[in-house]
Amino acid sequence: MTVSVIEQAKIQAQVLVPLVKALQAELGEARANALVRKALGDLYRRFGEEFWKAKNEADLGKAVSSAFRTYARGDALAYDVIEQTADAFAFDVTRCAYAEFYKALGEPELGFLLICTADFATAEGFGPDIKLTRTQTIMQGASHCDFRYRRDGGGSQ
């Protein structure tokens, strides 16, 4: 039996939320959050690299679409695809169970730190020519998250 990503996030939160709160109390919020971002960033960058190598897919739209289906499993995300090409994948997340979970915990800021910041590190792992732009998140109170993945230069690998 495989555990969905949303269920994994809920399980991880049982350990990570108290740990981050303790780090914030000891080191201050800014320093603790920077430490967490770096540690998780390194981890998620490696996940992105491993995913991209395993996928072995030159079509950015197909590859990123496949990854987000994994994160959406278990009714975790509802999203609308705006553009899907060999060099782009753009979509808006319109419902996010990750945000709902962290808001129910009363910790949306930690949800953003632990969940949302991973998106950029993962995208970095896809390669230096893949860029993610996102200007807003549901976790931070917006109506939707606007994900825009693009391959720099517009040419296929």
C-alpha positions as CSV (number, residue, x, y, z in Angstrom):
1,M,0.0,0.0,0.0
2,T,1.4,3.4,-1.0
3,V,0.8,6.4,1.2
4,S,-0.3,9.5,-0.7
5,V,1.8,12.6,-0.5
6,I,-0.9,14.5,1.5
7,E,-0.9,11.7,4.1
8,Q,2.9,11.7,4.2
9,A,2.8,15.5,4.8
10,K,0.3,15.0,7.7
11,I,2.5,12.3,9.3
12,Q,5.7,14.5,8.9
13,A,3.9,17.5,10.4
14,Q,3.5,15.6,13.7
15,V,7.3,15.8,14.1
16,L,8.3,18.8,12.0
17,V,5.9,21.4,13.5
18,P,7.1,20.9,17.1
19,L,10.7,20.7,15.9
20,V,10.4,24.0,13.9
21,K,8.6,25.7,16.8
22,A,11.4,24.6,19.2
23,L,14.1,25.9,16.7
24,Q,12.2,29.2,16.4
25,A,12.1,29.6,20.2
26,E,15.8,28.8,20.5
27,L,17.3,30.6,17.4
28,G,14.7,33.1,16.6
29,E,12.1,32.8,13.8
30,A,14.2,34.2,10.9
31,R,17.3,32.1,11.7
32,A,15.3,28.9,12.3
33,N,13.3,29.3,9.2
34,A,16.4,29.9,7.1
35,L,17.9,26.7,8.5
36,V,14.8,24.7,7.8
37,R,14.6,26.2,4.2
38,K,18.2,25.2,3.6
39,A,17.9,21.7,4.9
40,L,14.6,21.0,3.2
41,G,15.7,22.8,0.0
42,D,18.7,20.4,-0.3
43,L,16.4,17.4,0.2
44,Y,13.8,18.6,-2.3
45,R,16.4,19.6,-4.9
46,R,17.7,16.0,-4.8
47,F,14.1,14.7,-5.1
48,G,13.7,16.9,-8.2
49,E,17.0,15.6,-9.7
50,E,16.0,12.0,-9.0
51,F,12.5,12.5,-10.5
52,W,13.8,14.2,-13.6
53,K,16.4,11.4,-14.2
54,A,13.9,8.7,-13.6
55,K,11.3,10.3,-15.8
56,N,13.7,10.7,-18.7
57,E,11.2,13.0,-20.4
58,A,12.3,16.0,-22.6
59,D,8.7,17.3,-22.7
60,L,8.5,19.7,-19.7
61,G,4.7,19.7,-19.8
62,K,4.4,15.9,-19.6
63,A,7.0,15.6,-16.9
64,V,5.7,18.3,-14.5
65,S,2.1,17.2,-15.2
66,S,3.0,13.7,-14.1
67,A,4.7,15.0,-10.9
68,F,1.6,17.1,-9.9
69,R,-0.7,14.2,-10.4
70,T,1.3,12.5,-7.7
71,Y,0.9,15.5,-5.3
72,A,-2.8,15.8,-6.2
73,R,-3.5,12.1,-5.4
74,G,-6.0,11.5,-2.6
75,D,-8.0,14.6,-3.5
76,A,-5.1,16.7,-2.2
77,L,-5.2,19.3,-5.0
78,A,-7.7,20.6,-7.5
79,Y,-6.1,22.5,-10.3
80,D,-6.7,23.9,-13.7
81,V,-4.1,23.6,-16.5
82,I,-3.5,26.9,-18.2
83,E,-0.8,25.8,-20.7
84,Q,1.0,22.5,-21.4
85,T,3.7,22.3,-24.0
86,A,7.1,20.7,-24.5
87,D,8.6,23.9,-22.9
88,A,6.0,24.9,-20.4
89,F,3.5,23.8,-17.8
90,A,1.3,26.4,-16.2
91,F,-1.6,25.7,-13.8
92,D,-3.6,27.2,-11.0
93,V,-4.3,25.3,-7.9
94,T,-7.8,26.1,-6.8
95,R,-8.1,23.9,-3.7
96,C,-5.3,22.7,-1.5
97,A,-5.7,20.1,1.2
98,Y,-2.2,20.8,2.4
99,A,-3.2,24.4,3.1
100,E,-6.5,23.2,4.7
101,F,-4.5,20.9,7.0
102,Y,-2.0,23.5,8.1
103,K,-4.8,26.1,8.6
104,A,-6.7,23.6,10.7
105,L,-3.6,23.2,12.8
106,G,-3.4,27.0,13.2
107,E,0.0,27.0,11.5
108,P,-0.4,28.3,7.9
109,E,3.1,30.0,8.1
110,L,4.7,26.7,9.0
111,G,2.7,25.1,6.2
112,F,4.2,27.6,3.7
113,L,7.7,27.0,5.1
114,L,7.4,23.2,5.1
115,I,5.3,22.6,2.0
116,C,5.2,25.5,-0.4
117,T,8.9,26.5,-0.3
118,A,9.7,22.9,-1.5
119,D,8.3,23.7,-4.9
120,F,11.1,26.0,-5.9
121,A,13.9,23.6,-4.7
122,T,12.3,20.7,-6.5
123,A,12.1,22.8,-9.7
124,E,15.8,23.6,-9.3
125,G,16.4,19.9,-9.3
126,F,14.8,19.5,-12.7
127,G,17.7,21.4,-14.2
128,P,19.2,24.8,-14.6
129,D,17.1,25.6,-17.7
130,I,13.8,24.9,-15.8
131,K,12.3,27.9,-14.0
132,L,9.3,28.1,-11.7
133,T,7.4,31.3,-11.1
134,R,4.7,31.5,-8.5
135,T,3.3,34.8,-7.1
136,Q,0.7,33.7,-4.6
137,T,-0.4,30.6,-2.6
138,I,-3.6,29.5,-1.0
139,M,-1.4,28.8,2.1
140,Q,-0.8,32.5,2.4
141,G,-4.4,33.4,1.9
142,A,-4.7,33.8,-1.9
143,S,-7.7,32.4,-3.8
144,H,-5.3,30.1,-5.8
145,C,-1.7,29.2,-6.4
146,D,-0.3,30.2,-9.8
147,F,2.4,27.8,-10.9
148,R,4.3,28.6,-14.1
149,Y,7.1,26.2,-15.1
150,R,9.1,27.3,-18.2
151,R,12.2,26.0,-19.9
152,D,14.6,28.9,-20.4
153,G,15.6,29.5,-24.0
154,G,12.4,27.7,-25.2
155,G,14.3,24.8,-26.8
156,S,14.0,21.2,-25.9
157,Q,16.8,19.4,-24.2
